[in-house]
Amino acid sequence: MGFRGAKAGSYVLIAVNTITILVGILVCVAGVLGILNQGKINEYSGGYDLELVCYGILITGVIIIIVGAFGWFAGFNGSILVGKVYVILIIIIAVLQLVFFVVEFLKKDEITSEIEGYMNKTMNGTAYDDLTTAEQEVINLIQTQLECCGLENGEDTWGSALPASCCDSGDNSTSTDACTTDNAFSEGCRDAASDFASNAIQFSVFILIGGFVLEFICVFAALYSVKEGQRRKYTQISA
């Protein structure tokens, strides 16, 4: 029973950490792409310097790969030392996740305020056709994805000539003939963005809870494998 349990624990570690390593690789790729495309990102972000964020994403990906490699090796090799190191790393990550959750909860209003400030800066009353191509692309992306129009409403921000992205059938073109105030999205983008941020924070809570459950399973599997490894080692020495 102990041998089968140890094998099951090893399989769990190998499966979970194979996925973990793949996720880490994808995160690293996202970070590298962000670093290589800083000019474009800064242009779309309204001048905000996000280089440190991209480096943070890259470092996070590397950490994920390292932790996944420890877990995978512990499951594949059954090393007692690697298993213990893996458990310690998972516990550290769980603590950091808890800290992140607390900080995110405490700064929720500040995050919402930052988003509202960005929306005020992006939709600053300049006529749509007078915006740069990059600014228009940002506006179109926001209005299409959030299904909103203008800062508080389309007419106050853009006048009667609305961007196509203000309407459900908008094609993100610069044409203003296909969309009118009669068929435009009624919600303003500032409120829509704030609601989106609140929902994203709530969603991140569920992600963190799922992460805690997965980490608990990994720690349990690793501890069980370590325990069985120590038992087998003691049995061999006794024999």
C-alpha positions as CSV (number, residue, x, y, z in Angstrom):
1,M,0.0,0.0,0.0
2,G,2.9,2.3,0.9
3,F,4.6,1.6,-2.4
4,R,1.5,2.3,-4.4
5,G,0.8,5.4,-2.4
6,A,4.4,6.7,-3.0
7,K,4.0,5.9,-6.7
8,A,0.7,7.8,-6.8
9,G,2.3,10.8,-5.1
10,S,5.1,10.7,-7.6
11,Y,2.7,10.6,-10.5
12,V,0.8,13.6,-9.1
13,L,4.1,15.5,-8.7
14,I,5.2,14.7,-12.2
15,A,1.9,15.6,-13.8
16,V,1.3,18.9,-11.9
17,N,4.9,20.1,-12.3
18,T,5.1,19.3,-16.0
19,I,2.2,21.7,-16.4
20,T,3.9,24.1,-14.0
21,I,7.0,24.1,-16.1
22,L,5.0,24.7,-19.3
23,V,3.2,27.6,-17.7
24,G,6.5,29.0,-16.5
25,I,7.9,28.9,-20.1
26,L,4.8,30.7,-21.4
27,V,5.2,33.4,-18.7
28,C,8.9,33.8,-19.6
29,V,7.9,34.2,-23.3
30,A,5.4,36.9,-22.3
31,G,8.0,38.7,-20.3
32,V,10.6,38.6,-23.1
33,L,8.1,39.8,-25.7
34,G,7.1,42.6,-23.4
35,I,10.8,43.6,-22.9
36,L,11.4,43.5,-26.7
37,N,8.3,45.5,-27.5
38,Q,8.7,48.3,-24.9
39,G,8.2,51.1,-27.4
40,K,4.9,49.7,-28.6
41,I,3.7,49.0,-25.0
42,N,4.6,52.5,-23.8
43,E,2.8,53.9,-26.7
44,Y,-0.4,51.9,-26.0
45,S,-0.2,52.5,-22.2
46,G,-0.3,56.2,-22.5
47,G,3.3,56.8,-21.7
48,Y,3.5,54.5,-18.6
49,D,6.9,52.8,-18.3
50,L,6.1,49.1,-17.9
51,E,9.6,47.8,-18.4
52,L,10.0,46.7,-14.7
53,V,6.6,45.0,-14.9
54,C,7.9,43.0,-17.9
55,Y,11.1,42.1,-16.1
56,G,9.0,41.1,-13.1
57,I,6.9,38.8,-15.4
58,L,10.2,37.2,-16.8
59,I,11.6,36.6,-13.3
60,T,8.2,35.1,-12.2
61,G,8.4,32.7,-15.1
62,V,11.9,31.7,-14.2
63,I,10.9,31.0,-10.6
64,I,7.9,29.0,-11.7
65,I,10.2,26.9,-13.9
66,I,12.6,26.3,-11.1
67,V,9.9,25.3,-8.6
68,G,8.3,23.0,-11.2
69,A,11.7,21.4,-12.0
70,F,12.2,20.6,-8.3
71,G,8.8,19.1,-8.0
72,W,9.2,17.1,-11.3
73,F,12.6,15.8,-10.2
74,A,11.2,14.9,-6.7
75,G,8.4,12.9,-8.4
76,F,10.6,11.3,-11.0
77,N,13.7,10.5,-8.9
78,G,12.1,10.1,-5.4
79,S,14.9,12.1,-3.9
80,I,14.3,12.9,-0.2
81,L,16.4,16.0,-0.2
82,V,14.8,17.4,-3.4
83,G,11.4,16.6,-2.0
84,K,12.1,18.5,1.2
85,V,13.4,21.5,-0.8
86,Y,10.3,21.4,-3.0
87,V,8.0,21.4,0.0
88,I,9.8,24.4,1.5
89,L,9.6,26.3,-1.9
90,I,5.8,25.6,-2.1
91,I,5.3,26.8,1.5
92,I,7.2,30.1,0.7
93,I,5.1,30.6,-2.5
94,A,1.9,30.0,-0.5
95,V,3.0,32.6,2.0
96,L,3.8,35.1,-0.8
97,Q,0.4,34.5,-2.4
98,L,-1.3,35.2,0.9
99,V,0.7,38.5,1.2
100,F,-0.2,39.4,-2.4
101,F,-3.9,38.7,-1.6
102,V,-3.8,41.0,1.5
103,V,-2.0,43.8,-0.4
104,E,-4.3,43.5,-3.4
105,F,-7.3,43.7,-1.1
106,L,-5.9,46.7,0.8
107,K,-5.0,48.5,-2.5
108,K,-8.3,47.7,-4.3
109,D,-9.5,51.3,-4.2
110,E,-6.1,52.7,-5.3
111,I,-6.1,50.3,-8.2
112,T,-9.6,51.5,-9.2
113,S,-8.5,55.1,-8.9
114,E,-5.5,54.5,-11.1
115,I,-7.7,53.0,-13.8
116,E,-10.1,55.9,-13.7
117,G,-7.1,58.3,-14.0
118,Y,-5.9,56.4,-17.0
119,M,-9.3,56.5,-18.6
120,N,-9.5,60.3,-17.9
121,K,-6.1,60.7,-19.6
122,T,-6.9,58.5,-22.6
123,M,-10.3,60.0,-23.3
124,N,-9.3,63.6,-22.7
125,G,-11.8,65.3,-24.9
126,T,-9.7,65.3,-28.0
127,A,-11.8,64.6,-31.1
128,Y,-11.4,60.9,-32.3
129,D,-10.1,61.8,-35.7
130,D,-7.5,64.1,-34.1
131,L,-6.0,61.2,-32.1
132,T,-2.9,59.4,-33.2
133,T,-3.3,55.9,-34.7
134,A,-1.9,54.3,-31.6
135,E,-4.4,56.3,-29.4
136,Q,-7.2,55.3,-31.7
137,E,-6.2,51.6,-31.4
138,V,-6.2,51.9,-27.6
139,I,-9.7,53.6,-27.6
140,N,-11.1,51.0,-30.0
141,L,-9.7,48.1,-27.9
142,I,-11.1,49.5,-24.7
143,Q,-14.6,50.3,-26.2
144,T,-14.9,47.0,-28.0
145,Q,-13.7,44.8,-25.2
146,L,-15.6,46.6,-22.4
147,E,-18.6,47.4,-24.6
148,C,-18.6,51.0,-23.6
149,C,-18.5,54.4,-25.4
150,G,-16.7,57.5,-24.3
151,L,-15.6,58.5,-20.8
152,E,-19.1,58.9,-19.3
153,N,-21.1,58.5,-22.5
154,G,-20.3,58.6,-26.2
155,E,-22.0,61.9,-27.1
156,D,-20.2,64.0,-24.3
157,T,-16.8,62.6,-25.3
158,W,-17.0,62.2,-29.1
159,G,-19.9,64.4,-30.1
160,S,-22.3,63.1,-32.7
161,A,-19.6,61.4,-34.8
162,L,-18.9,58.3,-32.8
163,P,-16.1,55.8,-33.5
164,A,-17.2,52.5,-35.0
165,S,-16.0,50.7,-31.9
166,C,-18.7,52.4,-29.9
167,C,-21.3,50.1,-31.5
168,D,-21.8,46.4,-31.2
169,S,-20.9,46.0,-34.9
170,G,-17.9,48.2,-34.7
171,D,-14.9,47.0,-36.8
172,N,-12.3,49.2,-35.0
173,S,-11.9,51.3,-38.2
174,T,-11.5,55.0,-38.1
175,S,-14.8,55.5,-39.8
176,T,-17.4,57.5,-37.8
177,D,-20.3,57.0,-40.2
178,A,-21.5,53.5,-39.1
179,C,-22.2,54.3,-35.5
180,T,-24.7,56.8,-34.0
181,T,-25.8,57.7,-30.5
182,D,-29.0,55.6,-31.1
183,N,-27.1,52.2,-31.4
184,A,-24.0,53.0,-29.4
185,F,-23.1,51.3,-26.1
186,S,-24.8,53.2,-23.3
187,E,-22.3,52.7,-20.6
188,G,-19.3,55.0,-20.2
189,C,-15.8,53.4,-20.3
190,R,-14.7,54.9,-16.9
191,D,-17.5,52.9,-15.1
192,A,-17.0,49.9,-17.3
193,A,-13.2,49.8,-16.6
194,S,-13.8,50.2,-12.9
195,D,-16.3,47.3,-12.9
196,F,-13.9,45.2,-14.9
197,A,-11.1,45.9,-12.4
198,S,-13.3,44.9,-9.5
199,N,-14.3,41.7,-11.3
200,A,-10.7,41.0,-12.1
201,I,-9.7,41.3,-8.4
202,Q,-12.5,39.0,-7.4
203,F,-11.5,36.5,-10.1
204,S,-7.9,36.7,-8.8
205,V,-9.2,35.6,-5.4
206,F,-10.7,32.4,-6.9
207,I,-7.4,31.8,-8.7
208,L,-5.5,32.2,-5.4
209,I,-7.8,29.8,-3.7
210,G,-7.4,27.3,-6.5
211,G,-3.6,27.8,-6.2
212,F,-3.8,27.1,-2.4
213,V,-5.7,23.8,-3.1
214,L,-3.2,22.7,-5.7
215,E,-0.3,23.6,-3.5
216,F,-1.8,21.6,-0.7
217,I,-2.1,18.6,-2.9
218,C,1.5,19.0,-4.1
219,V,2.8,19.4,-0.6
220,F,0.9,16.3,0.6
221,A,2.1,14.3,-2.3
222,A,5.7,15.4,-1.8
223,L,5.6,14.7,2.0
224,Y,4.1,11.3,1.4
225,S,6.8,10.5,-1.2
226,V,9.5,11.7,1.2
227,K,8.0,9.7,4.1
228,E,7.9,6.5,2.0
229,G,11.4,7.2,0.7
230,Q,12.7,7.5,4.3
231,R,10.8,4.3,5.3
232,R,12.3,2.4,2.4
233,K,15.7,3.7,3.2
234,Y,15.3,2.7,6.9
235,T,14.1,-0.8,5.8
236,Q,17.1,-1.3,3.6
237,I,19.5,-0.3,6.4
238,S,17.7,-2.5,8.9
239,A,17.9,-5.4,6.5
